[in-house]
Amino acid sequence: MRAIEVTRHGGPDVLSYGTVDDPIPTPDEVLVRVDAAGVNFIDTYLRRGLYPSAPPYVPGSEGAGEIVAVGADITDLAVGDRVCWCDTPASYAELVAVRAARAVRIPDGVSDQVAGSSLLRGLTAHYLLDGSAHPSAGDAILVHAGAGGVGLILTQLAKRKGLHVITTVSSDEKAELSAAAGADHVLRYGDDLVERVRGLTDGAGVRVTYDGVGADTFDQSVATTGIRGIVVLFGAASGPVPPFDLQRLNAAGSLSVTRPTLAHFIADTEELRWRASEYLGAIADGLEVRVGQHYRLADAAQAHTDLEGRVTTGTSVLLPR
């Protein structure tokens, strides 16, 4: 089959398009013909060696497609079922072997491209609101990168919970997308960001700041969060946050900081399927997922370049065919 391989740690140029052996499913796996593979920041962290990985390997962990074979022990899935996943290695390929316990059926009305490029982001947004923090109706939150894949979904889910949403973006185009997703206030990054957020919250600051950017925004995230609030650091698009003196949280208002990861909120199959059902159900109920970029599988390096350059909006999808 055709697939992408990471040949060594480094930039997007280490992504090589070629032929690898087809996967052979174990008794508890299904073999899926991939119709869409998602592109996520974690793929770039692994490619760079920021997270542990051992080249050569086929990257990617998210996708969607049709089951073409089932393992001997599987009784709840069948050939022809459409499924998606977000934690299966080697997803930048034409075929993927997915553990049945990690495969999620795609409901009618949700396309493979939407499911395959957004499940990871959708589940992330879900646990950010109901897991790593628990803002209540009426609370103000700040979402950095409001026009990104997580940001657009998080904003919509937050508005469904009755939250007051402030977002940050880097361009006029992204500001329009964030506003269309329901953000109450859309701000541009800048030195006066803390002052502007405080002004929008009568000086109190927000209840929760969601920061997937990292190094460039973390200090502002602490400063925009109100007394006894929480900073949820869930990504590092601009690089990892340097070592941090916890005593600063005292002076900032008895704040909390958490650094969650999705894997710990979907490790249990029942929890995975509960969160996935709520997210995919929301799409069927009108939540909009913007698939902003489409790439051929062979163009994975360009997809990584665009994502790391922070020029993408919504989700990005690789198309094997």
KAJOMO-V320148 format. One record per helix or strand. SS is the DSSP state (2 for helix, 1 for strand). FROM is the first residue (numbers start at 0). TO is the last residue. If there is no record, write none. Layout:
ss;from;to
SS;FROM;TO
SS;FROM;TO
//
This chain:
ss;from;to
1;1;5
2;11;13
1;14;18
1;28;37
2;40;47
1;56;56
1;62;69
1;81;84
1;92;92
1;94;98
2;99;101
1;103;104
2;111;128
1;139;142
1;147;147
2;148;159
1;163;168
2;171;179
1;184;187
2;192;199
1;205;210
2;217;223
1;224;232
2;246;250
1;255;257
2;261;264
2;268;283
1;290;295
2;296;307
1;313;318
//
